[in-house]
Structures are given as structure tokens and as C-alpha cells.
């Protein structure tokens, strides 16, 4: 590159490229620092709303026979409290923190897909606004945050209350799944050179497992929400037992998501603890590898626990024993982490500060929640306290202890990084004691009322059952808790306004985020450092000035491009240079188009919904229009005397990895659909006396053959392009093959008799629709590849579009095999053997 330049001039050059403009231009931001802060601010706003709703609940339950609010409003309030806290606060809060902090911890300049981050934020904001707007309008969901059928089905909830939950949460989940893929790919491909997997900070390991859990755990809920909305909107009876459906199918799909979600919420908080505790213990964490093993084990075990919430629905005793044992077994990896943290504190030289107060609060509260969790894992005890306030107490001790206390510790630990100021600590200590005492006063008594038989989700209770003083003290504790959070908010405001300025690393931490300036510049690192030791044993105060002077990788501004490093997933060796997209309004417009689709569905304008979906698709297709290179450049200078190719010339770039992750997510949703169809076939009532359906199954075979040929053509296109030949004709053949497959599947759907008559036909229609949608997607990817090829963005070295077309067409054909197999099985149900 050119001659070395001064740190100030380098800063100005990089800031001009990476900056977010002021005023209305801030809406175009795709920078992870800006978006991470937006996520956290909006999540904390929703937390305040959820807290206000909890105060209304406690005011209603403070005394027996209360007339403070009626049962209808109470049902909306407790439903919205759970929904806001679980979906609008907990998950988005850690997403925001990770989006803000992860690139800084890993030594990157941004996340892998900045525009996807922005799109996810707008979807989160708009989806949350739909839910809160419905509450203000008096039509909030009122069937519980779990939306159990048949209570949430159309006959029992005829208004739009349930639709608000189903569509609003699905809209918000777009944000969650995009963030999951983004985090997963960024951790694997965007670490500082030299940072092998075995050198990553523990926070990165926690988030790698958490994002993997989200990729696999969220699709069942998305599928369940889609199926229930289809039942409510179009009368397809997936959950109606009178027509072959089963309400238990909703519970299975919901808790396939719901129980892993508890660990999805806990693991990022545990990652914060594993980062904070060594700082204040003044030594490295004990049991680094054991903790990693525990994280992975917890991630796997969490998916075997969903029936933990369904012990009383009448499942076989053998299944009860299995899920009970699995529920108790998950305590082992949790204990490994807790003992590692305690051992680190015991073997170090702990220094007390406000973050450590909340760490102490975590240990006390979370251990109680863990012990009651082991109690609830035992089937006889669970049966006795099922749906009582004992379960409410356990849930809050686990979630507040496992997430909110670590979150508050993290706020006080990392707030100086965001604000550039240190707290004055005038309000933080009394705030902690108000929160700690108020929480325990609120929820400990619920163990007792639960053991005394007080049910969950009741708005009033009699005065002669001994619950009065316990509920009154719980309500008093709730208001004390609220005062504590108000003091924390005031303390944060005062820190931003009056806190003491400082230079790098006020805590003498040993992780890379403290090597940036505080507040950090929009590009994080003027030069990306090389990491040759474990990334929780660094010297940020030494690294920071060195990289600010441009000593490292990419320590220069080149062609006004936003460049960062891509590395080998396992070793962290420099692999390619990533060119990230600049700021744009496209994510905002795309989210608005997506919102138009969901609003059309919510208000019953079903004829308009396809236009919203089409607008969203068109806008997505505009995203890559300005990306890529029209000529092969070969390896370019990356500093440190090394060269590497651009990402478009690398076969293992983030786009390919992200699409593989998306296919895994898609396949999980598909597997949930197959599970639902088989569950109804085997378990659901009203399947006796069925007769075979008269379906033209030859259409199914023809569709499968067309999709298989399309998949083969996409493979030939990729190979021809890789040899420098003409892949375009094969891509066109792929498009034609998928068009034929979609046509056959549409004809098969039109031949299906009365989809609303029975769950069998409804499931067949869902399977056909899934197959047709993915054949269409495969054809679209091939058509997009052909357009990019014709524009000069594809060559033998720049094959990303070819690889993506092949991946999605391969998946479309592979998914048709089990889909059509189950269709045949369902169609022949009732045939004489």
C-alpha cells in the first residue's frame, strides 16, 4: 500500500467511509454499533412497558375480590406482560448487546450482513409496535403468552386478539432468526486473524451455541404460528379435534421452541458472567474447556426437555420418565459453569464493585431457581404444583436471576464502553438492594401460595384460603422492585451526562473490546490485530494504541470500501477480504413492505397480502444490485506483508455459509411440519373410518422429476461455470424445471377435495404449498444467478451465485421426497391393507 499515514489522518479516512450521517440519514444506518444501541434502547423501553404491566397485575392481586381491573382486561395484561418480556425484551436485549459488542470482542469492523441487521431491527420495532398498539386499542392478545389452543382458536377468540399475537410475534421472529444467522456466521468467519476457535473469548462460544440453538429452535414456533393463523383465517383444521386436528400439536410445537428459549435467554447472560467475573477476580477463568463442553451439552440437552411442560397432558409413562431424567440431567452442565465461576472467584483476588453486587444477586437467585427446577423435573411433584404460582415463582427466579441480574452487571461493566464515561455510583448501590430485596419479596412468597394451591392466571381469589398476606407482601415487593429499576435508569442517565471521562480499559480487563477507543469509532479498529494467544488474556491498553496507528491487517482505507477480514472457521488463518455494503434505506423500505403484508393479514385484507409479499421480494432482489465485482482481482494486500483474495473470489465466504445455515433453519421448520402431520395421523382423534383420497398422484411424481432435473441442471451450471464454460443455459433450464414443478404442485393442490373438511387434507395442502414455495425459490435463485451472470458479476472465480442456486435447488428437490411421501401416506389412509 501507500506510505504510512498518521493515526489522526487514518481515523478521518476510515470514519468518512464507515460513518452514519446525522439527521434523517441515520435511518439509513447499517453500522452494528448504531444498530446494537438501537436494539438495546428499544428493548429496555419494552422492558419498562412489561414492568408497568406487572405492576398492574400485582395491584389486582394485592387483595382478594379486587375490582381494580376486570377479567377481560386482566387477561390481556398478563398475556402482554409475558409476551413483552419473553419476545420483545429478553431476546432482543441480548441480540442488541451482541450486535454491538461481538465484532469488537472478535476484532472485526462489523457483522457479516450489516443490511440484514438493519432489516431485523426494523422488523423488531414494527412488530413490537403492532403488539403495543393493539394493547392501547383494547384488542391485545388475551389467551396467555403461550396461546394454547383451543382457547386461541376462532370459536373461543373470535376477534383479532389472537391474530395480533400470531402475526406480531411472527414479524418479530424475523428479527430473531436473521440475527441468529448473522451471529453464527460472524463468529465463525469474522474473527481477528490468528484467533482460532480454541482462542475465542467465552462470550463468543456462548453466542455460537446460542445462535445455533436459535437456528434450530425458533422454526417450530414460526410453523405453529403459521398453522394456527391459517386455521383462524382460512379454517384449515390443524388444531380442531372435531375435524382431525389436535390442540396438543400446538403445545408440542410451542414448547419445542419454548424450553430451549429459556437456555437461549440464559446462555448470553452466562457469557457475560464468564467475561465479568475474571475481571473482578483478577485472574483468568477456571475450566475454559470444561465450560465450553458444558455450553455445548446444555445446548443439546435443552432440545430434549420440551415435554417437561406437558407432564399432565396424558403422555405415556415411559415418555414421562425419559423427559423427567433429561430435565434433571441439564443441571449438570449448569453446575459446571457455576462451580467454574465460584472457583475463579475463590482462587483470585476479588475486588468489589457494582457489577459484582449483581453477580452476587445472580448466584443467590439463580441457584434457588435451579433447585426448584429440579423439583419440577420430578413428575409427582410437578403434577401437584402444575399451573400454580409455584411455577410462576420458579420461572421468574430462573429468568430474572439468570438474565436480568447478569444484564444489570453487564450494564455497569460495559456502559463506560458505550458512553465513554464511568458511573458516579451515587444511586447504583441503593438501586441494587431495592431490586434484590424487592424481587425476593415479590416472588419467594409465590412458592408458598403455589404450594397452598393458588392457580396461575386468575384475576381474583377468595379471602378465606390463607393467600391474602402473601399476595399483599408480593405486591409490595413488586413496587419496591420497580423503584430499584427506576434508580438504575436514573443512574444510567446521570452517567451519560456527568460521568467521569477515561481512557481505554478502566477495569483492566483482558478482552479485545477494550482496545477500541471509548466511545468506539464506527469502524472499531483502524487496523485489525493478530491474536496469537487466548483472547481473554490480552492487554487492551497496549493493543489499542498500536492498532490505532495502523499496525495490523487492513490498516488503511482503500477505494472507499468498507473492508474487514474473513478467516478460516477453525484456525482463524486469514482467508479473504470482506467488502461490506454501505449505508442504505433499503432495509427500512423492505421492512415497511414486510409490515404491509402482516397488516393486510391482520385486518383480513387477504387479497392485498400477496402485493406486500411481492413488494418485499422485489426489494430484497435489489439488495445485491450494487454488490460484487465485475472482474477478477486476485489476491490483494491486507498488510503485515500478506495478501488474500476478495470474498467474492472465495468459495467459503459468508454468503455461502449463511445460506447453509438458512437451509438448516428451513429444514427444521419442514421437519416440524412432517412431525405435525405424523402426530395427527397417529394420535389425533376423528381419524377413524377414513377413506382414501382420489388424488392424481402422478402429478406428484412429475413434480418430483421436474425438481430433480432442475437440481441436476443447477449442478451442471455450477460445474460449467467453474471450468470457464457457459453456465447460463443450465440456469435457464433450472428455472424451467422449477416452473414445471410448481405448476404440477399447484394442479395437485387444486385437485385436493375440501381442505377445510379434515386435518388430513389441511396437512396435505400445507405440504404441497411448502414444496411449491421452495421449488419457486429454487427457480428464483437460478434466475437471479442468470441475471448476475449476464451483468458480469459471475466468473469461474466468482461463483457465489452459482453455489447458492445449486444449494437451494438441491434442497427443494430433496424436501419434495419426504413431503410427497407423507402426502401419499395420508392420501391412502383408510385403504384396505
PyMOL commands that set and color helices and strands:
alter all, ss='L'
color gray80, all
select helices_A, chain A and resi 7-18+23-28+32-61+71-106+114-136+161-189+197-199+202-234+241-243+247-281+288-304+306-309+317-347+354-377+379-385+389-419+428-451+468-498+512-515+540-548+586-602+606-626+647-649+654-683+697-722+728-750+759-790+800-827
alter helices_A, ss='H'
color red, helices_A
select strands_A, chain A and resi 421-422+500-501+562-567+574-580+636-639+642-646
alter strands_A, ss='S'
color yellow, strands_A
deselect
rebuild
show_as cartoon
